[in-house]
């Protein structure tokens, strides 16, 4: 495991709710059971603040991955800002050189 990834196995004697001691967040955590992603509407808030998901009887591999919200959406505006900044600085230096010559 690390701060945004957890993997483990569970052997459920019967189907039911798998309680995870990870704080519940509506967005961010994605869960895979046996390689199949669990739809976000099936991830439940359990015991006030924690996460739960239903599992069937048997042995299962559980994977949880956290994706920081807004990172994907923020890449394009950040890249545009960097390009604009570099362009402005380049133009400023070019004009400054002309004035000093």
PyMOL commands that set and color helices and strands:
alter all, ss='L'
color gray80, all
select helices_A, chain A and resi 40-42+71-100
alter helices_A, ss='H'
color red, helices_A
select strands_A, chain A and resi 5-12+16-23+29-33+36-37+44-46+50-55+58-66
alter strands_A, ss='S'
color yellow, strands_A
deselect
rebuild
show_as cartoon
